[in-house]
Amino acid sequence: MTRKRDIQAYEPYVEAALAAGCPPDQVDNFCRIHYVAQAKQLRFHAACRAADEPGGPTQIAYGGARGPGKSHALLAQIGADDCQRCPGLKCLLLRKVGKSGREQFEDLRLKLFRRLPHEYRRTGGSITFTNGSRILLGHFQDESDVDAYLGLEYDVIGVEEATTLTHAKYVAVQSCNRTSKPNFRPRIYTTANPGGVGHAWYKQLFVLPYDQGAEAASLRSPDPGASGRGGAGTATRFIPATIDDNCFVNPDYRATLDGLTGWLKRAWRYGDWDIAAGQFFTTFRRDLHAVQAFPIPPNWPVWLAMDYGFTHYNVILLFAQGPEGPGRDGLVYVVDELAERRWLPARHAPVLAAMLARHDIHPARLSSFVAGRDCFASRPTDLGSIADQWAAAGWPLDPADDDRINGAAEILRRLGDHDNGIPPTLYIFHTCARLLDCLPALEHDPHRPEDVLKWDTDDDGIGGDDPYDALRYGLLALPSSPGSSLAHVAERLGSWRG
């Protein structure tokens, strides 16, 4: 087939690629080796080229579910595009593989690069192209194996199954992503599935910015396909994809994914990042429980709950109780959150007042402000307990009910069970990002299945169960009756006037 006929045959594909944002020279690179990317893969490739622009993303993630052609697109981007347009490029491709994975890579290399002259060294694990660009293949089984590739300079790094790495290890890999080549910006490409030791950091770094960008127009956009959500100029870009975005997939593999159940089906078939192995709150659904904010009526009871922290997050949640809903207890809304680290009570106080003011709530209206019992423990300082310090800052605290089992059970009850026709009685304003991120990540305690496994925030402030603790404190502090709520309000009003 002549070059002219090649162009004619690929004309519809070229139009689709250009419409997805791929620059002409990238499309030409792909057509030259007869690589035809599918719609979501084209969006990934376009995002990779957006890294060339000042302020463009430098960390691009693709996939989520199993089967959308993640490995295919990743190798094509590095080998067929980046390495061809930049002579002498040095790339690292980290893959978590065993023997079968190596054979799979061999098949993929032969399929993609059969029309692209290169030298492959299986023993040394490298692919070298005629212009001097090369890909170093970093196969690893355990996270510690990655250390063998650190300490050097790589213009491009690709990481497959990135959620098998801890955040600390990913940061170590990221530190090697630099270049001395003019007119080339270093970048990292990653693929991953929900779950694994890196689930929390990957979700926070890539998925949440995408979700928050999608919420700019609506809470959950019906079109999850647009690349670049998360905003122009952000460091990360996430392109979600499922097996439905791959028309070349083996039908038997599709049937296997369709036949899964529970968390595996939601994670592997649909790429749901709000689900993971061992998840405690399996009935939590962001698209159901996260709602748009609305003004709180002046006759609704409102109260605060706090999980104290200094080195980890100090989380305060604002609750409101509506009269509607099944049963006598009505619906409960988590209206707002305040989460900060390394703040003293005196610094929290004015920010908390401002949070209430945003919702037109005077502090005297609060029926209670509960906090964990550790706040009331005496401390060998002149400042007294944490509760004493909060009181001195103008915010008297009440001891929370710290029953972990009943607290977890109350959250489960209020989440309802959508799949079995039980409506929720707990909703969370979509602005409470930390709480919405925390709930689906919590797991069962293997030694106490009715309880949630404790989860500490890491050194980078990622993860942690502090929002959950504040939530269970708040739900167990639900005003029991209008009379008792009004009595407490009167008592608190007196303290504020005094």
N, C-alpha and C positions, 0 to 999 in steps of 0.2 A: 504493500500500500504506500502510495506516495505521501509526501508531507502535506500536499494540498488536500488529498483525500482524507488524511488524518484529521485535518482541521474541520473539514465538512462533517465528518462522522461525529466529531466531538462538539459540534456547535451548540446543541441544547445543553450539554454539560458545562461548556464554557459560560454560557449565559447564566446558568444557575450559580456557578462559582463566583462570577463577578457580582451577581445580585447578593450573595452572602457576604461580600466584603473582601474576597480574595483579590489581591493585586494581579495584573496581567502576567507578570513574570513568574509568579507562583503557579498560576494556572498552566502556563507553558511548561514549567518543570514537571508538573504532574502528567500532562498530556504526552510529554516526550517519552515517559516510561509506561504509558497506558494505565496509569493509576486513576481510577474513577472513584472519587470520594462521594459518600452519600450526604444527605442534607445536613445532619448534625455534625458529621466529620468536617464538612466545609466550614461550618461556623467555628469549629475548633481551629482549623487552619487559618481562618481569617483573624481569630484572636491572637494566634501565635505571631502573625505578621504585624498586628497592632503593637507588639512589643518594640517594633522599630521606631515608633513615634515617641518623641519626648513626652513624658507623663503617661505613656501607655503601660499596660500591665506587664509585669516581669515574672509573674507566677500564673500559669494557665492550667486549669484542671478540666478534665473531660471524663464523662461517664457517670457512674453511680451504681446503676444496675449491672447485671452480667449480660454479656452478649451483644453490646452495641458496636463492636469493632474497635475497642479502645487501643489494643496493642497494634493493630493494623495502622491506625491513624497516627499513633505516636512515632512508630518507626518511619513511616512515610514522611512525616514532617521533618524529622531530624536528618534522615538520609537523603531523601529525594528533593528537599527544598533547602533547608539551612546549609547543609554541607555542599550543595552544588553552587549556591550563589556566593559563598564566602570561602575562597581558597584558604587552606591551612587551618580550618576550624577544628577545635578539639572538643569532642562531645563525650559525655558519660551517660550510659544507659544502665540504670540499676534495675534488676529484675529479680524477684523472689521466685526461684525455680528449683526443681529437682531434675531428674533424668528426663521425664516426660516433657517438662518445660523447655529443656534444651532442644529436644527434637521439634517441638512446636515452633521455636524460634528459627530453626534451620528451614522449616517449610515456609515460614513467613518471609524470611530473607530472600529465598529463591523466587518466591512469587512476586515480591515487590521490586527486586533489583535485578531481575534477569536481563533487562535491557539497559542496565546502568553499570558500566565497567567498574569493577572494584576487586580488591583482594581481601579474602576472608581468612583469618587465622584462627582456627578453632581452638588450638592449644593456648595461644596467648589471649584469645578473646577480644579480637579487634576486627574492624572493617575499615579499609583504607581506600579512598577514592583517588582518581587520577590527578585531581588538583591539590592533593596533599591533605584534604580534610579527612578526619577519621572519627570513628565511634569506638570507644572503649566499652566493652560489655562487662558490667559488674554484676555477676550472678551471686546472689546471697540466699542462704537458708535461714540463718539467725541474724538478728540485728547487729550483733558484734562483727559480722563479716563485712559490713559496710566500712568499717574503720580502715580497711586495706586501701580504699580509694580516696581517703581524705588527705588533706594537706597539699593537694596540687590545684592547679588552675584549670577550670573547664568553662569554655564559652557557653555551652548549652548542657543542661543536665535534664535527663528524663528519668522519672521514678515511677515504676509500675507497682501497683498495690501499696500505695503510700501509707495506707492506714495500718500496715504491719510495722510501721516505725513509730517510736515515741516522738514527741515534739522536740525533745532535746537532740535526738539523732537527726531529725529533719533540719534543725537549725545548724547542726554541724555540717550537713551536706550543703546547705545553702551558703555557708561561709566559703565554699570552694567555687561558687559561681561568680567568676569575675573574668575580665578579658583585658588584653592589651592591644586588641585590634581596633583601629579607628573605624568609626561609623558602624559599629555593631554593639548593640546593647545585650548584655548577658541575660539569660532567662532560664526558668525552670518549667518543665512540663510534667504534670502528674496525672495518673489515673488511679482510681480507688473504688472499692465497694464499701457500703456501710458496715460498721462493726470493726472489731480489732482494737488493738491497744491505742491506735492513733485516731479513733473515731471522733473524739471530742475536739481535738485541735484542728483536724481537717475540716470538720463541720464549721467550726468558728472562723477559720481562715478563708474558706472558699464558699461554703454553702450559704451561710447566714448573710453575707453581703449580697449574694444573688437574691435570696428571699426578700431582703429588705428593699432592694431595688425594685423587685416585682411588686412590692406593696405600695409603691408610690402612686400607682393608678388605682389599684384595688387590693384588698387584703390578700387574696390568692388569685393571681392572674390565671385565666384559663389557657393562656399560651405560654408554656414553660420553655419555649424554644429559642427565644431571642438571645443571641450571644451578647455579652457586654453588659448585662445587668449588674448592678453594683456601682454603676456610675463611671463616667469617663475620668481618667486620671487615677483610678484606684490601682493598687499594686497587684490585685488578684482578679482573675476572671474565671467563671465556672460555667461550663456548658453541660447541662444534664442530658442524659440519653439512656434509653432502655433498649431491650431486644427488639421492640417495635420499630426502632430506627434503623434496623439492619435487615434488608430484604434478602441478604445472601446467607443468613444463618441456617444451620442445619435444622430441619423441622423436628428431629428427635430431641435436640437440645431445647428447642422452644417448648416442646411437650413436657420435658423434664422440669423446666422452670414453672410452667403452668400447673404442674402437679404438686408443687411445694405447698406447705401450709405454715401458718403462724408467722413468726418474725422472719423466717427465711424467705417466705414468699414476698413479704413487703419489702425486704431489703434487697434480695437478689433479683426478683422479677421486676419490681417497680422502682428500685433505687430510693426507698423511703429512708431518709436520714433521721427520722423520729422513731426509729425502731432499732433494736440491737439484741444480741443474744443475752438472755438472762434479764431482760427488761422487766421492771416491776410494774410500771403503769402502762400495761399493754392496751388499755382502752383510751389512752390519751391520743387525740387527733388534732393536730394544729389547725387543720381546715375547719374543725368543728368548735373547738374550745377557745381559739383566739378570735376575738371580735373587735370591730372598730370601736374606738372611744366615743363616748357620748356624755353630755352633762349629767351629773348626779343630782337627782331631785332633792330638794331641801328637806323632805320628810323621811328620807332613807337613813337608817342607822349606818354610821361609818366608824371604823376603828383601825388601829395600826398594830402591826406585829413585827418584831425585830429579832433577827439572829445576830448576836453581837460578834464582831470580829475586829481585829486590828491588822495582824499580818495577813489573815485571809479576809474575805469580804465581809463587811458589815452591811447586812441587807435589811431594809425596812420596806414592808408592803402596806399599801393602803387598800382597805376592803370597804365594800358597800353591800348592803343587803336590800334586795328588791322585794316587794310584796307578792309578785307573781311567781308561778312555778308550782310543781306538785308538792303536796304535803303542806305542813304548817310552817316549815322553815324557809320557804321561798328560795329565790335564786341568790347566789353570792357572786359578786364580781371582784376580781383583783384589778383595781383601778390604776395603780401606778407603783413604781418601785424606785428605791434609792439604794444604790450599791456602790460603796467606795472602800478602798483599803487605806490603812495607815492614817486614818482621820480620828482625832479626839472628839468626844461629845460636843465640846464647844464649837467645833467646826461644822459638825453635822447640823446643829440646831437651826441656824438661819436657812440652810438649804432645805431642811425638812419643812420649815414654815413656808418657804417659797413653793414647794411641791403641793402643799395643801391649798395655797392661794390660787394655784393654777386651776384648781377644781372648785374654787369659791367655797372652801371649807374652813371655818374658823376652828382653831385647836380646841376650843371649849365644846365644840359639837361632838368630839370623839367620845364614844362610849367607853373605850379603853385603849391603852397602849401597852401591849404585853411584850415581854422579852424573856429569853431563856433564863433559867434559874442561876446560871453561872454569873449573871449580871449582879446578883444580890449577895454573892459571896464576899466576905470581908477580905480586904487586901491590906498588906502592911505598908500603907502609904498615908500621908496626911489628906489625900484627896478622897479617901473612903472607897466604897464599892463603885462598880461601874454605874449601878443604879443611882448612887449618890451623886456621881458626876453628871449624869443626865438630868437629875432633879435640879442641880445647881445651874444647869444650862436652860432651865425652864420647862423641862419635859419629864414629869413624874411617870415612872414605869410601874406596871403591874406584873407579878410573876405569871409566866405562861404555864399551861398544862403541858408537861414535857413527856407525856406518855407516847412513846414512839410507835407502839403497835396500834393504839387507837387513832393516833394521828394519821398513820399511813392508811388505815381502814377508812377513815373519814374522807380522805382525798379520793380513794377508789370509789367510794359510794357516790360522791358528788360528781365524779367524772362520768358516771353512767356507763352504759354499754350500747353504743349505737348499733352494732351489728345484731343485737338481740332486742332491739326496740325499747331500750331503757334510756330516756333522755337525760342529759346532764343537768345538774343544778349548780355547776361551777363554770364560770367563764372568766377569761383573762384578757384584758385589753392588749391589743397587739403591740403596744409600746413597751410592754414588760418583757423585753427581749431576753434578759438573763433568766428569768423564771421559765419562759417558754423553751429555752434551750436546755435548761437543767432537767425538767421533768422526764422527757423521753430517754435521757441518758442514765437514769438511775437503775440500779440492778438489785436483785434479791441478795440478802445476806445469806451465804451458804450455810452458816451455822445457826441462823434464825430466820427461816424462810418468810415469816410474816412481817419481817422488818426490812428496811432499806439499808443496803450496804453503805457504810460511811465512805465519803469521797472528798478528799482534801484538794483545795486549789493548789496548782503547781506554782513554781517560782515565777512563772511568767503571767500568773493571774488567770490561767485557763482552767476551766472545770470547777468542781466543788459543789457540795450539796447545800450551801448556805441559803439559797432561795427556797429550796424545799423545806428546810427547817422553819423558816419564817412563815411559809404557807401553812404548815401543819399547826404551828402556834396560833395563827390567825383563825383557822377554821374551828379549832377547839375553843376559841374565845368568842365564838358567835354569840351575839346577844340572845339570851334565852327567851326574853319576852319584852314587849314594849315598855312595861312598867319598870322592869329592872334596868333597861337601857336608859330610860329617862332619869331614873334616880342617880345612875352613875354620871350622866351628863350634868345634872345639877351639882353633884359633888365636885366634878372637875371644873365646872364653870366658876364655882366658888374659889377653887385654888388659883385659877387664872386671874380672877378679879383681885384676889388678895395679893 
